[in-house]
Amino acid sequence: MYDFYKISSTSPVVAKILIVNPVAQIMQDLRYMFITPQTITINQVFKSEWARLIPIAIVLATSILAVLYFKKRSPYFAEEV
């Protein structure tokens, strides 16, 4: 994975973009819990507890859009597959 210490010190904007990825956030949280509490998490990058909601919002928005798209295209599913 990424070395957030190097990335955050070099380019904070890139670190914010990378940590918003829901999978990266899960990995960083697991490192924080099981390996070392010195791991950088989304709270530290954005300096806010509310930042934890960003990856959750991304997953929810993607899921809602996928369901809406599937419902719209489901009558034609058999012909397109």
C-alpha positions as CSV (number, residue, x, y, z in Angstrom):
1,M,0.0,0.0,0.0
2,Y,1.0,3.6,0.2
3,D,3.4,5.1,2.7
4,F,1.2,7.9,4.0
5,Y,4.0,9.4,6.1
6,K,6.0,10.2,3.0
7,I,3.0,11.2,0.9
8,S,1.5,13.4,3.5
9,S,4.7,15.2,4.1
10,T,5.4,15.6,0.4
11,S,1.9,16.4,-0.9
12,P,-1.0,16.8,1.5
13,V,-3.5,17.0,-1.4
14,V,-2.4,13.7,-2.8
15,A,-2.6,12.1,0.6
16,K,-6.2,13.4,1.0
17,I,-7.2,12.0,-2.5
18,L,-5.7,8.5,-1.6
19,I,-7.2,8.3,1.9
20,V,-10.7,9.0,0.6
21,N,-10.6,5.6,-1.1
22,P,-12.9,3.4,1.0
23,V,-10.5,0.4,0.7
24,A,-7.5,2.4,1.7
25,Q,-9.4,3.7,4.7
26,I,-10.2,0.2,5.8
27,M,-6.6,-0.9,5.4
28,Q,-5.3,2.1,7.4
29,D,-7.9,1.5,10.2
30,L,-6.9,-2.2,10.4
31,R,-3.2,-1.2,10.6
32,Y,-4.1,1.3,13.3
33,M,-6.0,-1.3,15.4
34,F,-3.7,-4.4,15.0
35,I,-0.2,-3.1,14.2
36,T,0.5,0.4,15.5
37,P,-1.6,3.4,16.6
38,Q,0.9,5.6,14.8
39,T,-0.7,4.8,11.4
40,I,-2.2,7.8,9.6
41,T,-6.0,7.6,9.4
42,I,-8.5,9.8,7.6
43,N,-9.1,11.7,10.8
44,Q,-5.5,12.8,10.9
45,V,-5.2,13.7,7.2
46,F,-8.3,15.9,7.3
47,K,-8.0,16.9,10.9
48,S,-11.7,16.2,11.5
49,E,-13.8,13.4,12.9
50,W,-16.4,14.1,10.2
51,A,-14.0,13.1,7.5
52,R,-14.7,9.4,8.3
53,L,-18.0,9.9,6.6
54,I,-16.5,10.7,3.2
55,P,-15.6,7.0,2.2
56,I,-19.0,5.9,3.6
57,A,-20.8,8.5,1.4
58,I,-18.8,7.3,-1.6
59,V,-19.9,3.7,-1.1
60,L,-23.5,4.7,-0.5
61,A,-23.7,7.0,-3.5
62,T,-22.1,4.3,-5.7
63,S,-24.6,1.7,-4.4
64,I,-27.6,3.9,-5.0
65,L,-26.5,4.8,-8.5
66,A,-25.9,1.2,-9.3
67,V,-29.4,0.1,-8.1
68,L,-31.0,2.9,-10.0
69,Y,-29.1,2.0,-13.2
70,F,-29.9,-1.7,-12.8
71,K,-33.6,-0.9,-12.3
72,K,-33.6,1.2,-15.4
73,R,-31.8,-1.3,-17.6
74,S,-33.3,-4.6,-16.1
75,P,-36.0,-5.0,-18.8
76,Y,-33.2,-5.2,-21.4
77,F,-30.8,-7.3,-19.4
78,A,-31.4,-10.6,-21.1
79,E,-31.0,-9.1,-24.6
80,E,-27.8,-7.3,-23.7
81,V,-26.0,-10.2,-22.0
